Amino acid sequence: METAKQAARTASSLPPIIVAEEQFDDLSGIAERLSRVLPEVSGFLEQELARAKLVPMARVPGDVVTVNSTVEFIFGMKGRPERLKLVYPARTMPESGCISLASPAGVALLGMHEGETISWSSRYGDMRWLKVVKVCGRE
């Protein structure tokens, strides 16, 4: 369910993102499945996919976060850099050093360039943000 704050936010106020064409169908399927259990995450993922520039994986710049990228980022609430791998929900294991696309922070990382910051409204209405520091590699 989209909040009024999310609906009011325009794509022009968000940083541009790139998504690999080869991952798009899987990501769309995840958004659909999440709609039943995590509708706010599903809506956020759908919003991000709708505004993403799709390019072949071979043409995705190395400084862009894709699924299976290891990324260093600062999550605003914690204030210190974290290094995690962005993974599909089925591949997330507790304490595995991964962040799932079934989380708002995981969705926020998708397609971001190094140095960019994105903010979003949580399901409780408070603002969250993160900044991509470095894309450390991808599988």
Residue pairs with C-beta under 8 A, 6 or more apart in sequence:
1 39
1 40
1 43
2 40
2 43
2 47
3 40
3 121
3 123
3 125
5 121
5 125
6 43
6 44
6 47
6 120
6 121
9 121
11 51
14 51
14 118
15 112
15 113
15 116
15 117
15 118
16 53
16 113
17 48
17 51
17 52
17 53
17 64
17 110
17 111
17 112
18 52
18 53
18 54
18 55
18 60
18 61
18 64
18 111
18 113
19 27
19 48
19 49
19 52
19 53
19 54
19 55
19 66
19 110
19 111
20 54
20 55
20 56
20 57
20 60
20 66
20 67
21 54
21 55
21 56
21 57
22 56
22 57
23 57
23 66
23 67
24 49
24 52
24 54
26 67
26 88
27 45
27 49
27 67
27 101
27 110
28 49
30 45
30 88
30 89
30 101
30 102
31 42
31 45
31 46
31 49
32 42
34 41
34 42
34 45
34 89
34 102
35 42
35 43
38 102
40 104
40 122
40 123
41 102
41 103
41 104
41 107
44 104
44 107
44 108
44 120
45 101
45 107
45 110
48 107
48 110
48 111
52 110
52 111
57 66
60 66
61 113
62 135
62 138
63 113
63 114
63 135
64 111
64 112
64 113
64 135
65 71
65 86
65 109
65 110
65 111
65 112
65 113
65 132
65 135
66 86
66 110
66 111
66 138
67 86
67 87
67 88
67 101
67 110
68 85
68 86
68 87
68 138
68 139
69 85
69 86
69 135
69 136
69 137
69 138
70 83
70 84
70 85
70 135
70 136
70 137
70 138
71 83
71 84
71 85
71 86
71 109
71 132
71 133
71 134
71 135
71 136
72 81
72 82
72 83
72 132
72 133
72 134
72 136
73 81
73 82
73 84
73 109
73 130
73 131
73 132
73 133
74 80
74 81
74 82
74 130
74 131
74 133
75 82
75 105
75 128
75 129
75 130
76 119
76 128
76 129
76 130
76 131
77 128
81 133
83 97
83 136
84 97
84 98
84 99
85 97
85 98
85 99
86 98
86 99
86 101
86 106
86 109
86 110
87 98
87 99
87 100
87 101
88 100
88 101
89 100
89 101
89 102
91 98
91 100
92 98
92 99
92 100
92 102
99 105
99 106
99 109
100 106
101 107
101 110
104 120
104 122
104 128
105 128
105 130
108 118
108 120
108 128
108 130
109 130
109 132
112 118
112 132
113 132
114 132
114 133
114 134
114 135
115 131
115 132
115 133
116 131
116 132
117 129
117 130
117 131
117 132
118 129
118 130
119 127
119 128
119 129
120 127
120 128
120 129
121 127
121 128
122 128
